[in-house]
C-alpha cells in the first residue's frame, strides 16, 4: 500500500508597509521681532537634516510702522538675503536642501532696526 506523504502549505508572509515619501518640502516659519529670530516658537536655532528640503517662510512681526528687519541670507545653503516688512503681512520664502553637516549663522541685515540689532543672530544647524 502507498504511504501518505504530508503536504506543506506555504505560509503567507506579511509585506512591511512602504515608507511614505514626503509630498513636498518641510515648511518652517521664521519670524523677526524685537531683536530676536524665532523658528516656529522654538528659538533662534533650527535643526535641519542633510537631504531634506525645507521651505522657510520669513516674516517681520513687529507692528506695522516699526523699523524693518532684514535677513542676511546664508550663501552656503543657497539662501539669498531679503529686506522684510514690519507687520508680518508678506512672507519672504527661501528654499534649501542641505548637503553637508555644519552650523550656518545668519543675522539681521537692517542696522536701522533698533538698539538690539547687533544681537539679532540665528543659526541653522545641519546634521
C-alpha positions in Angstrom: 0.0 0.0 0.0 1.2 3.5 -0.7 2.1 5.7 2.3 0.6 9.2 2.6 3.1 12.0 2.5 2.2 15.2 4.3 1.9 18.2 2.1 3.4 21.5 3.0 1.1 24.5 2.9 3.0 27.7 2.2 2.9 30.3 5.0 1.9 33.8 3.9 4.4 36.4 5.0 3.4 40.0 5.6 4.9 42.7 3.4 6.1 45.6 5.5 4.3 48.8 4.7 6.1 51.2 2.4 7.6 54.3 4.0 5.6 57.2 2.7 7.6 59.7 0.5 7.2 63.3 1.6 4.9 65.1 -0.7 6.9 68.4 -0.6 9.3 70.5 1.4 9.1 70.8 5.2 7.6 74.2 6.0 9.4 76.3 8.6 8.3 79.7 9.9 11.0 82.1 10.9 10.0 85.4 12.5 11.9 88.5 13.3 10.6 90.5 16.3 12.1 93.0 18.8 15.7 91.9 18.0 15.2 88.1 18.0 14.8 85.4 15.4 12.4 82.6 16.2 11.8 79.3 14.4 8.2 78.1 14.9 8.3 79.2 18.6 11.4 77.2 19.4 14.1 79.9 19.5 16.8 81.2 17.2 18.3 77.8 16.3 16.8 75.3 13.8 17.9 71.7 13.3 17.8 70.6 9.7 18.8 67.2 8.2 21.0 66.5 5.2 19.0 65.7 2.1 15.7 67.1 3.4 14.2 70.1 1.6 12.9 73.0 3.7 10.8 76.0 2.7 11.4 78.8 5.1 8.7 81.5 5.4 10.4 84.6 6.9 8.3 87.4 8.4 8.9 90.6 10.4 6.1 90.5 13.0 6.9 93.8 14.7 4.0 96.3 14.5 3.4 97.9 11.1 5.3 101.2 11.0 8.2 99.9 13.1 11.7 99.9 11.6 12.0 96.8 9.4 14.4 93.9 9.9 16.3 92.1 7.2 17.6 88.5 6.6 21.3 88.4 5.6 20.9 85.1 3.8 23.0 82.0 4.1 25.1 81.6 0.9 26.3 78.1 1.9 22.7 76.9 1.9 21.9 78.9 -1.3 19.5 81.2 0.6 19.6 84.8 -0.5 19.0 87.8 1.7 15.9 89.9 1.9 14.5 93.1 3.4 11.4 92.3 5.5 8.3 94.5 6.0 7.2 95.2 9.6 3.7 94.0 10.3 4.2 90.4 9.0 1.8 90.7 6.1 4.2 89.4 3.4 6.4 86.3 3.9 9.7 86.0 2.1 10.2 82.4 1.1 13.6 80.7 0.8 14.1 77.0 0.0 17.1 74.9 0.8 18.3 71.3 0.8 21.4 70.9 2.9 24.1 68.6 1.6 26.7 68.8 4.4 26.7 69.0 8.2 27.5 72.2 9.9 26.4 75.4 11.6 25.1 78.2 9.3 24.6 81.5 11.0 22.6 84.5 9.8 21.7 87.9 11.2 19.6 91.0 10.7 20.8 93.0 7.7 19.0 96.2 8.6 21.2 98.2 11.0 18.4 100.7 11.5 16.1 98.1 13.1 17.0 99.4 16.6 19.2 99.2 19.6 19.2 95.3 19.7 20.3 94.9 16.1 23.8 93.6 16.9 22.5 90.7 19.0 19.9 89.6 16.4 21.5 86.3 15.3 20.2 82.9 14.3 21.6 79.5 13.3 20.6 76.7 11.1 22.3 73.5 12.3 22.5 70.7 9.8 23.0 67.0 10.8 
